[in-house]
Amino acid sequence: MADDRRSQSPRGGKPARGGKPAAKNAPTRAGKPAPKQDRKSAPKRDTKPGARRGDWKGRARDERTPVDRTAEQKRYDGPDLPEHITGRELDRSVAAQLRSLPEKLAQRVARHLAAAQELLESDPKTAYEHTLAARARAQRLAVVREAVGEAAYAAGEYAEALAELRAAKRMNGAHEYVAIMADCERALGRPDRALTLLRNAPRETFSAPLTAETVIVEAGARRDRGEYDAALRVLELSPLNSRSRAPWVARLRYAYADTLLEAGRPEDALEWFHRTEAIDVEEITDAAERAAEVERSLQG
């Protein structure tokens, strides 16, 4: 999720058959078997493949034209599954939800989900296609709809992501998707809906990382509305000064620095970009580059 587009993504016929030759001694309309033809008077058969009696088979093979798979068929098949993906890569809780499926079907769905998981950051579009293949086989499982929603979000398919995460929430009652859902509303140009979603969420039950994400999205929605002071207040009420070096703290600080810059306070923004860089051990942000940019603009 993101507080703006720079700090993060706010932001997934068969050919007609020839007529079959009549069976040997097939009944006539009168219900009597057709008379056998004398072998001596019978015409000689061409022995070439596909000729005369078997000619309809030869034509069906030779004249068949390839028919493109429909979009629905392509979605069902999904991308090719890498051989090293077995499905055992999934978290146990996810695998447990797949046990309600027949064994072979569960394995196929698990492989598509595992492939999507592996590709989510490097190739979100293909990851999204893998989740669509899983959904085509198991659309009644919340874990599958959740995976489709997250992959669609990563691929920039925000309307699809919102619909899938809503479906997952209806199935399992979970609120863990609220930050992504609100960010999808932002990406679709509906910051008011994003704020309503967050306002009604039971944030007191959220983990620290999820709470941080909701704060970042809320501040972003305020910025979308041009309410920079309100966005800053939302962030200032969060644990910006936490001693933790967890990624969620770095993301909060980065969002705060970026909002300060947008609000016309570059000196303060520079300080917070540096404070972000100091704890961003996993380099999940580009705080160092942003700090350098601000320094150059101040000097120029």
Backbone hydrogen bonds in HBPLUS format (Angstrom, degrees):
<---DONOR---> <-ACCEPTOR-->    atom                        ^
c    i                          cat <-CA-CA->   ^        H-A-AA   ^      H-
h    n   atom  resd res      DA  || num        DHA   H-A  angle D-A-AA Bond
n    s   type  num  typ     dist DA aas  dist angle  dist       angle   num
A0008-GLN N   A0004-ASP O   3.19 MM   4  6.20 144.7  2.32 151.8 160.1     1
A0026-ALA N   A0023-ALA O   3.07 MM   3  5.24 132.5  2.31 141.0 130.4     2
A0028-THR N   A0032-LYS O   2.80 MM   4  5.44 159.6  1.84 139.2 145.1     3
A0031-GLY N   A0028-THR O   2.92 MM   3  5.20 156.2  1.97 108.0 115.7     4
A0041-SER N   A0038-ASP O   3.12 MM   3  5.37 122.4  2.46 100.9 114.8     5
A0042-ALA N   A0038-ASP O   2.94 MM   4  6.04 126.0  2.24 147.6 163.1     6
A0051-ALA N   A0048-LYS O   3.24 MM   3  5.73 145.6  2.36 143.5 138.6     7
A0054-GLY N   A0051-ALA O   3.17 MM   3  5.58 135.5  2.38 146.0 134.3     8
A0055-ASP N   A0052-ARG O   2.86 MM   3  4.88 160.3  1.90 111.7 116.9     9
A0057-LYS N   A0054-GLY O   3.07 MM   3  5.58 133.5  2.29 110.4 121.8    10
A0058-GLY N   A0054-GLY O   3.36 MM   4  6.76 159.2  2.40 151.2 156.7    11
A0059-ARG N   A0055-ASP O   2.97 MM   4  6.24 163.1  2.00 158.0 162.0    12
A0060-ALA N   A0056-TRP O   3.09 MM   4  6.16 155.2  2.15 136.6 143.5    13
A0061-ARG N   A0057-LYS O   3.11 MM   4  6.40 150.9  2.20 147.5 154.4    14
A0062-ASP N   A0058-GLY O   2.90 MM   4  6.09 171.5  1.91 155.5 158.0    15
A0063-GLU N   A0059-ARG O   2.74 MM   4  5.45 163.2  1.77 150.4 154.8    16
A0074-LYS N   A0070-THR O   2.94 MM   4  6.27 162.2  1.97 155.9 160.7    17
A0075-ARG N   A0071-ALA O   2.93 MM   4  6.11 155.9  1.99 144.5 151.3    18
A0076-TYR N   A0072-GLU O   2.94 MM   4  6.16 150.9  2.03 142.3 150.3    19
A0077-ASP N   A0073-GLN O   2.89 MM   4  6.14 165.1  1.91 154.5 157.9    20
A0078-GLY N   A0074-LYS O   2.87 MM   4  5.94 163.9  1.89 150.1 155.2    21
A0085-ILE N   A0082-PRO O   3.10 MM   3  5.55 157.4  2.15 112.5 119.5    22
A0090-LEU N   A0087-GLY O   3.43 MM   3  6.08 173.4  2.44 114.8 116.7    23
A0094-VAL N   A0091-ASP O   3.03 MM   3  5.36 126.2  2.33 105.3 118.9    24
A0095-ALA N   A0091-ASP O   2.98 MM   4  6.32 166.1  2.00 158.6 162.6    25
A0096-ALA N   A0092-ARG O   2.85 MM   4  6.00 149.2  1.94 147.6 155.8    26
A0097-GLN N   A0094-VAL O   3.08 MM   3  5.38 127.5  2.37 103.0 115.7    27
A0098-LEU N   A0095-ALA O   3.10 MM   3  5.20 138.4  2.28  98.6 110.5    28
A0099-ARG N   A0096-ALA O   3.29 MM   3  5.46 158.0  2.34 102.8 109.3    29
A0101-LEU N   A0098-LEU O   3.05 MM   3  5.75 166.8  2.07 120.5 124.7    30
A0106-ALA N   A0102-PRO O   2.77 MM   4  5.91 162.5  1.80 164.9 171.0    31
A0107-GLN N   A0103-GLU O   2.98 MM   4  6.24 154.3  2.04 148.6 155.2    32
A0108-ARG N   A0104-LYS O   3.08 MM   4  6.34 156.9  2.14 144.9 150.7    33
A0109-VAL N   A0105-LEU O   2.97 MM   4  6.22 167.4  1.98 156.9 159.9    34
A0110-ALA N   A0106-ALA O   2.83 MM   4  5.96 159.1  1.87 147.1 153.8    35
A0111-ARG N   A0107-GLN O   2.95 MM   4  6.16 153.5  2.02 145.9 152.3    36
A0112-HIS N   A0108-ARG O   3.11 MM   4  6.43 158.1  2.16 148.5 154.0    37
A0113-LEU N   A0109-VAL O   2.94 MM   4  6.22 160.9  1.98 153.6 159.1    38
A0114-ALA N   A0110-ALA O   2.85 MM   4  6.01 157.9  1.90 148.9 155.3    39
A0115-ALA N   A0111-ARG O   2.89 MM   4  6.02 155.9  1.95 145.6 152.2    40
A0116-ALA N   A0112-HIS O   2.96 MM   4  6.16 155.8  2.02 145.0 151.6    41
A0117-GLN N   A0113-LEU O   2.92 MM   4  6.14 154.9  1.99 145.4 152.4    42
A0118-GLU N   A0114-ALA O   3.03 MM   4  6.28 151.2  2.12 144.8 151.8    43
A0119-LEU N   A0115-ALA O   3.08 MM   4  6.29 145.9  2.20 145.1 153.9    44
A0120-LEU N   A0116-ALA O   2.97 MM   4  5.74 117.3  2.37 147.3 160.0    45
A0123-ASP N   A0119-LEU O   2.74 MM   4  5.09 160.9  1.78 146.5 151.5    46
A0127-ALA N   A0123-ASP O   3.05 MM   4  6.28 160.9  2.09 154.8 160.8    47
A0128-TYR N   A0124-PRO O   2.86 MM   4  5.99 153.2  1.93 144.4 150.8    48
A0129-GLU N   A0125-LYS O   3.07 MM   4  6.42 151.0  2.16 142.6 150.2    49
A0130-HIS N   A0126-THR O   2.97 MM   4  6.31 149.7  2.06 149.3 157.2    50
A0131-THR N   A0127-ALA O   3.10 MM   4  6.47 154.3  2.17 147.6 154.2    51
A0132-LEU N   A0128-TYR O   2.99 MM   4  6.33 145.2  2.11 145.9 156.0    52
A0133-ALA N   A0129-GLU O   3.12 MM   4  6.40 149.1  2.22 142.6 150.1    53
A0134-ALA N   A0130-HIS O   3.05 MM   4  6.42 147.2  2.16 143.4 152.8    54
A0135-ARG N   A0131-THR O   2.83 MM   4  6.11 156.1  1.88 146.7 153.4    55
A0136-ALA N   A0132-LEU O   2.92 MM   4  6.14 149.7  2.02 144.6 152.2    56
A0137-ARG N   A0134-ALA O   3.11 MM   3  5.38 143.1  2.25 103.6 114.0    57
A0138-ALA N   A0134-ALA O   2.94 MM   4  6.12 135.9  2.13 145.9 159.5    58
A0141-LEU N   A0138-ALA O   3.39 MM   3  5.97 165.9  2.42 119.0 119.7    59
A0144-VAL N   A0141-LEU O   3.12 MM   3  5.44 131.0  2.38 104.1 116.2    60
A0145-ARG N   A0141-LEU O   3.20 MM   4  6.60 161.3  2.24 153.2 158.0    61
A0146-GLU N   A0142-ALA O   2.83 MM   4  6.03 154.6  1.90 152.8 160.5    62
A0147-ALA N   A0143-VAL O   3.10 MM   4  6.23 152.5  2.18 133.4 140.3    63
A0148-VAL N   A0144-VAL O   2.97 MM   4  6.29 155.7  2.03 150.7 157.2    64
A0149-GLY N   A0145-ARG O   2.97 MM   4  6.17 160.7  2.00 146.4 151.6    65
A0150-GLU N   A0146-GLU O   2.97 MM   4  6.25 161.9  2.00 154.4 158.4    66
A0151-ALA N   A0147-ALA O   2.99 MM   4  6.11 161.1  2.02 148.2 153.6    67
A0152-ALA N   A0148-VAL O   2.82 MM   4  5.93 157.9  1.87 151.1 157.8    68
A0153-TYR N   A0149-GLY O   2.98 MM   4  6.12 153.4  2.05 143.3 150.5    69
A0154-ALA N   A0150-GLU O   3.04 MM   4  6.29 157.8  2.10 143.2 148.7    70
A0155-ALA N   A0151-ALA O   2.92 MM   4  6.13 141.6  2.07 142.4 153.3    71
A0157-GLU N   A0152-ALA O   2.75 MM   5  4.86 151.8  1.83 156.5 151.4    72
A0156-GLY N   A0153-TYR O   3.14 MM   3  5.17 159.6  2.18 103.0 109.0    73
A0161-ALA N   A0157-GLU O   2.90 MM   4  6.10 156.5  1.96 151.2 159.0    74
A0162-LEU N   A0158-TYR O   2.94 MM   4  6.08 161.4  1.97 147.9 152.1    75
A0163-ALA N   A0159-ALA O   3.07 MM   4  6.31 161.0  2.11 146.8 151.6    76
A0164-GLU N   A0160-GLU O   2.96 MM   4  6.16 163.4  1.99 154.3 158.4    77
A0165-LEU N   A0161-ALA O   2.97 MM   4  6.09 163.0  2.00 153.2 157.8    78
A0166-ARG N   A0162-LEU O   3.00 MM   4  6.10 149.1  2.10 144.0 152.4    79
A0167-ALA N   A0163-ALA O   3.07 MM   4  6.29 152.2  2.15 141.0 148.5    80
A0168-ALA N   A0164-GLU O   2.93 MM   4  6.26 157.6  1.98 147.8 153.7    81
A0169-LYS N   A0165-LEU O   2.96 MM   4  6.10 157.2  2.01 141.9 148.1    82
A0170-ARG N   A0166-ARG O   2.94 MM   4  6.23 151.8  2.02 147.3 154.7    83
A0171-MET N   A0167-ALA O   3.11 MM   4  6.36 144.0  2.24 143.2 152.8    84
A0171-MET N   A0168-ALA O   3.11 MM   3  5.10 122.6  2.46  93.5 108.1    85
A0172-ASN N   A0168-ALA O   2.98 MM   4  6.26 158.6  2.03 156.4 161.2    86
A0173-GLY N   A0169-LYS O   2.66 MM   4  4.77 140.0  1.81 135.5 142.0    87
A0178-VAL N   A0175-HIS O   3.17 MM   3  5.66 171.8  2.17 121.5 123.1    88
A0181-MET N   A0177-TYR O   2.90 MM   4  6.06 167.9  1.91 163.9 168.0    89
A0182-ALA N   A0178-VAL O   2.87 MM   4  5.99 160.4  1.91 148.3 153.3    90
A0183-ASP N   A0179-ALA O   2.96 MM   4  6.13 150.7  2.04 141.2 149.8    91
A0184-CYS N   A0180-ILE O   2.86 MM   4  6.15 144.3  1.99 147.5 157.5    92
A0185-GLU N   A0181-MET O   3.08 MM   4  6.45 151.8  2.16 144.7 151.8    93
A0186-ARG N   A0182-ALA O   3.05 MM   4  6.43 150.1  2.15 142.6 150.7    94
A0187-ALA N   A0183-ASP O   2.91 MM   4  6.21 160.4  1.95 147.5 152.3    95
A0188-LEU N   A0184-CYS O   2.94 MM   4  6.17 137.1  2.13 144.5 156.1    96
A0190-ARG N   A0185-GLU O   2.77 MM   5  5.08 156.8  1.82 153.2 151.4    97
A0189-GLY N   A0186-ARG O   2.86 MM   3  5.10 156.3  1.91 114.5 117.6    98
A0194-ALA N   A0190-ARG O   3.23 MM   4  6.58 151.8  2.31 146.1 154.5    99
A0195-LEU N   A0191-PRO O   2.98 MM   4  6.28 156.9  2.03 151.5 156.0   100
A0196-THR N   A0192-ASP O   3.03 MM   4  6.32 152.2  2.11 144.4 152.1   101
A0197-LEU N   A0193-ARG O   2.98 MM   4  6.20 160.2  2.02 150.6 155.0   102
A0198-LEU N   A0194-ALA O   3.12 MM   4  6.39 162.4  2.15 150.0 154.3   103
A0199-ARG N   A0195-LEU O   2.87 MM   4  5.98 150.0  1.96 144.6 153.5   104
A0200-ASN N   A0196-THR O   3.16 MM   4  6.32 147.9  2.27 145.9 152.3   105
A0201-ALA N   A0198-LEU O   3.25 MM   3  5.14 158.3  2.30  99.1 105.6   106
A0203-ARG N   A0201-ALA O   2.91 MM   2  5.57 132.3  2.14 108.0  93.5   107
A0205-THR N   A0202-PRO O   3.02 MM   3  5.92 167.1  2.03 126.5 130.7   108
A0206-PHE N   A0203-ARG O   2.97 MM   3  5.13 161.8  2.00 110.1 116.1   109
A0211-THR N   A0207-SER O   2.89 MM   4  6.07 159.1  1.93 155.8 162.4   110
A0212-ALA N   A0208-ALA O   2.97 MM   4  6.15 157.9  2.02 151.0 156.7   111
A0213-GLU N   A0209-PRO O   3.06 MM   4  6.37 152.3  2.14 143.7 150.9   112
A0214-THR N   A0210-LEU O   3.03 MM   4  6.36 155.8  2.09 149.8 155.6   113
A0215-VAL N   A0211-THR O   3.03 MM   4  6.31 152.1  2.11 148.2 155.9   114
A0216-ILE N   A0212-ALA O   2.96 MM   4  6.25 160.9  2.00 152.7 157.4   115
A0217-VAL N   A0213-GLU O   2.98 MM   4  6.21 161.4  2.02 150.8 155.5   116
A0218-GLU N   A0214-THR O   2.90 MM   4  6.00 157.3  1.95 144.2 151.1   117
A0219-ALA N   A0215-VAL O   2.90 MM   4  6.11 164.5  1.92 153.1 157.1   118
A0220-GLY N   A0216-ILE O   2.96 MM   4  6.15 152.0  2.04 140.8 149.2   119
A0221-ALA N   A0217-VAL O   2.87 MM   4  6.16 151.7  1.95 149.4 156.5   120
A0222-ARG N   A0218-GLU O   2.98 MM   4  6.32 153.8  2.05 149.1 156.2   121
A0223-ARG N   A0219-ALA O   2.96 MM   4  6.27 153.0  2.03 146.3 153.9   122
A0224-ASP N   A0220-GLY O   2.87 MM   4  6.18 148.7  1.97 144.7 153.9   123
A0225-ARG N   A0221-ALA O   3.20 MM   4  6.49 136.5  2.40 137.7 148.0   124
A0225-ARG N   A0222-ARG O   3.10 MM   3  5.16 130.3  2.36  95.6 108.7   125
A0227-GLU N   A0222-ARG O   2.83 MM   5  5.09 154.9  1.89 156.2 147.6   126
A0226-GLY N   A0223-ARG O   2.82 MM   3  4.82 158.0  1.87 105.8 112.4   127
A0231-ALA N   A0227-GLU O   2.99 MM   4  6.24 151.1  2.07 145.5 154.4   128
A0232-LEU N   A0228-TYR O   2.91 MM   4  6.16 157.0  1.96 149.9 155.4   129
A0233-ARG N   A0229-ASP O   2.99 MM   4  6.27 154.3  2.06 145.3 152.4   130
A0234-VAL N   A0230-ALA O   3.04 MM   4  6.29 157.7  2.09 148.8 153.9   131
A0235-LEU N   A0231-ALA O   3.21 MM   4  6.49 158.6  2.25 147.1 152.0   132
A0236-GLU N   A0232-LEU O   2.82 MM   4  6.02 153.2  1.89 150.5 159.0   133
A0237-LEU N   A0233-ARG O   3.13 MM   4  6.26 134.2  2.35 144.6 153.7   134
A0238-SER N   A0235-LEU O   3.04 MM   3  5.27 159.3  2.08 107.7 114.1   135
A0240-LEU N   A0238-SER O   2.76 MM   2  5.67 138.4  1.93 110.1  96.8   136
A0242-SER N   A0239-PRO O   3.23 MM   3  5.34 160.1  2.27 111.9 111.8   137
A0249-VAL N   A0246-ALA O   3.03 MM   3  5.61 137.5  2.21 115.9 126.3   138
A0250-ALA N   A0246-ALA O   3.43 MM   4  6.87 157.8  2.49 150.7 156.7   139
A0251-ARG N   A0247-PRO O   2.96 MM   4  6.25 154.3  2.03 152.6 160.2   140
A0252-LEU N   A0248-TRP O   3.05 MM   4  6.23 151.8  2.13 138.8 145.7   141
A0253-ARG N   A0249-VAL O   2.99 MM   4  6.27 167.8  2.01 154.5 157.1   142
A0254-TYR N   A0250-ALA O   2.92 MM   4  6.07 156.7  1.98 146.5 153.4   143
A0255-ALA N   A0251-ARG O   2.99 MM   4  6.15 160.6  2.03 146.1 151.0   144
A0256-TYR N   A0252-LEU O   2.97 MM   4  6.24 153.7  2.04 148.7 156.4   145
A0257-ALA N   A0253-ARG O   2.90 MM   4  6.16 164.0  1.92 153.5 157.0   146
A0258-ASP N   A0254-TYR O   2.91 MM   4  6.11 163.6  1.94 152.6 157.3   147
A0259-THR N   A0255-ALA O   2.95 MM   4  6.09 151.4  2.04 142.8 150.4   148
A0260-LEU N   A0256-TYR O   2.92 MM   4  6.16 157.3  1.97 151.7 157.9   149
A0261-LEU N   A0257-ALA O   3.04 MM   4  6.31 155.1  2.11 147.0 153.4   150
A0262-GLU N   A0258-ASP O   3.07 MM   4  6.34 156.9  2.12 143.4 149.3   151
A0263-ALA N   A0259-THR O   2.87 MM   4  6.05 137.6  2.05 142.5 154.8   152
A0265-ARG N   A0260-LEU O   2.93 MM   5  5.28 155.6  1.99 152.5 152.4   153
A0264-GLY N   A0261-LEU O   3.11 MM   3  5.29 161.4  2.15 107.5 111.5   154
A0269-ALA N   A0265-ARG O   3.00 MM   4  6.19 155.2  2.06 150.0 158.1   155
A0270-LEU N   A0266-PRO O   2.83 MM   4  6.01 154.2  1.89 148.7 154.4   156
A0271-GLU N   A0267-GLU O   3.23 MM   4  6.56 157.4  2.28 145.3 150.2   157
A0272-TRP N   A0268-ASP O   3.15 MM   4  6.49 157.2  2.21 148.9 154.3   158
A0273-PHE N   A0269-ALA O   2.84 MM   4  6.10 142.5  1.98 150.7 162.1   159
A0274-HIS N   A0270-LEU O   3.05 MM   4  6.29 158.7  2.09 150.0 155.0   160
A0275-ARG N   A0271-GLU O   2.94 MM   4  6.24 149.4  2.04 140.7 150.1   161
A0276-THR N   A0272-TRP O   2.93 MM   4  5.96 139.9  2.09 131.9 141.9   162
A0277-GLU N   A0273-PHE O   2.96 MM   4  6.22 162.6  1.99 147.6 151.9   163
A0278-ALA N   A0274-HIS O   3.03 MM   4  6.24 147.0  2.14 144.5 152.9   164
A0279-ILE N   A0276-THR O   3.12 MM   3  5.68 144.5  2.25 112.8 121.3   165
A0280-ASP N   A0276-THR O   3.02 MM   4  6.01 126.1  2.32 148.4 163.9   166
A0281-VAL N   A0279-ILE O   2.83 MM   2  5.58 135.4  2.03 107.3  93.6   167
A0283-GLU N   A0280-ASP O   3.11 MM   3  5.19 158.4  2.16 104.7 111.1   168
A0290-ARG N   A0286-ASP O   2.97 MM   4  6.27 159.7  2.02 156.7 163.4   169
A0291-ALA N   A0287-ALA O   2.85 MM   4  6.02 156.0  1.91 150.3 156.7   170
A0292-ALA N   A0288-ALA O   3.09 MM   4  6.34 157.4  2.14 146.0 151.6   171
A0293-GLU N   A0289-GLU O   3.02 MM   4  6.29 152.3  2.10 144.8 152.3   172
A0294-VAL N   A0290-ARG O   2.98 MM   4  6.28 160.4  2.02 152.1 156.4   173
A0295-GLU N   A0291-ALA O   2.94 MM   4  6.16 161.6  1.98 152.1 157.3   174
A0296-ARG N   A0292-ALA O   3.04 MM   4  6.25 159.0  2.08 147.0 152.0   175
A0297-SER N   A0293-GLU O   3.02 MM   4  6.32 155.2  2.09 146.9 153.9   176
A0298-LEU N   A0294-VAL O   2.92 MM   4  6.17 151.0  2.00 150.9 158.8   177
A0299-GLN N   A0295-GLU O   2.98 MM   4  6.19 152.1  2.06 147.3 154.9   178
A0300-GLY N   A0296-ARG O   2.89 MM   4  5.99 144.1  2.02 143.6 153.4   179
